[in-house]
Amino acid sequence: MSLEDDLNDTNKYYLQNDIAAVYKKPTPITIVNVEYKSRSTAKITEAYFQVPSTTDYNGVYKGKYLDFEAKETKSKTSLVLSIFHPHQLQHLERVVRYGGIGFTIIRFKEYDETYFVKAEVLLNKINSSDKKSIPYNWFKENGILIPYRYQKKVDYLKVIDEYILEEQQWVKKQKK
């Protein structure tokens, strides 16, 4: 199963159990040509992308706006940065700047490992390096491994809970 399928199943579980509302964003397209044999069998035969999309998923959890990009790689050694489009990274930077929780979920298929990486951490790594990829070991050291579970296959909200707790503790320290 792909990372996207696992995330969609996880988000469906979150929604059905009234935990969070997180949705896959549709890619904006303009339809040019459709074959209409009947309404129920209409088939898009030609279309193009309207504008570059932002990230894959967004939603709300515990009053916090979430926005993230999901990527997977077959590589055992690294994640090639060309997998990210510049507008996606710019969007994640804006989400963080405006107070949302931006992150990436990266799956290394060969190891069957899925990592949560805060957008700030990933953007800092990308901006401070001239490399064209990020080594697998960097994700092991800087990401948070998300264990696979049966119903919540990619239970990233457990990581978000820790993020929110850290933020609340920081705010309390600032008030003292």
Salt bridges, closest charged atoms under 4 A:
GLU4 OE1 - LYS24 NZ 3.87
ASP6 OD2 - ARG107 NH1 2.92
ASP9 OD2 - LYS153 NZ 2.97
ASP56 OD1 - LYS24 NZ 3.74
ASP67 OD2 - LYS25 NZ 3.52
ASP67 OD2 - HIS91 NE2 2.90
GLU69 OE2 - LYS71 NZ 2.95
GLU93 OE1 - ARG97 NH2 2.57
ASP155 OD2 - ARG149 NH1 3.99
ASP155 OD2 - LYS152 NZ 3.66
ASP161 OD1 - LYS62 NZ 3.00
GLU166 OE1 - LYS118 NZ 3.62
GLU167 OE1 - LYS64 NZ 2.66
